[in-house]
Amino acid sequence: MGKGGMSHGSAGEAKDGEEENMAAWLLGINTLKIQPFKLPPLGPHDVKIRVKAVGICGSDVHYLKTLRCADFIVKEPMVIGHECAGIIEEVGSEVKKLVPGDRVALEPGISCWRCNLCKEGRYNLCPEMKFFATPPVHGSLANQVVHPADLCFKLPGSVSLEEGAMCEPLSVGVHACRRANIGPETNVLVMGAGPIGLVTMLAARAFGAPRIVIVDVDDHRLSVAKELGADDIVKVSTNIQDVAEEVSQIHKAMEAGIDVTFDCAGFNKTMSTALSATRAGGKVCLVGMGHSEMTVPLTPAAAREVDVVGIFRYKNTWPLCLEFISSGKIDVKPLITHRFGFSQKEVEEAFETSAGGGNAIKVMFNL
């Protein structure tokens, strides 16, 4: 194995007297198995982490169900998982700011720091990115992982390991709010009340958005959004013919112009609704990637100078996420609806629960 868990082979034997590291391996469609996972050597700027909390992301479920997510395809066995936090067990010789026993949240992507995008500070777009559980890089649903120290962020005493793991999905919402310049004068519409829609809503509120309306097709998710602080909710259909009527309902719920819309689903209908609902001179931020291609009314939106921006993952978000959580500006705990241990049976049950939707929002492993 190479830096970041890139596979050059798979399991290995533990040394005498050393506990064998185990991980959840994706072996095929709907096939996960806990088996040995050999770690790379600890480099001078690395730390070894005892993983304690891992959340299941939609991308993890995509890989399990189809062995692909967007253009990333699983071609050989891969350790799954990337939303994680744990406790430092060992530090490299050049690590100065972390010591064994520190509790940390892990940023899962290792960029090259040499390309033009990295040098510009947009390292999330690095073409050489090595990201947990994105083929061919192994993930973090394991007893232990090795990771660069500068991508491990010490948790304040008031922040739990589960909350530390939630920094990863929350980072998507924080990055989206930065891209859309959310502030105290920005009325926000959120399309989709799934996990990413909900963290985007929470982030927008923390950034100062005075009024937030969220829409979805599911009554339960809308009720959760309302409990988490949405000013109003609108139930919509999946029928593209309903867009005009639903935009009218959304405008009535907002009671003001919509400055920014976050499309956290990424379908033809949600993006069409977003473009139509946003005020002239406003902004639409595409967060979800439900469709790789969409047919949307772009020309009328352009005629109203509605800006369209996209996001990909995040950059420099962990410190702000931890500040939001530790200060109480954001409470991610209600998003964690199901918890499982780290056994073969529980790993299978956890992914079934996450894939099944229903009342599940964030499914969390406690290792």
Disulfide bonds with the S-S distance in Angstrom:
none
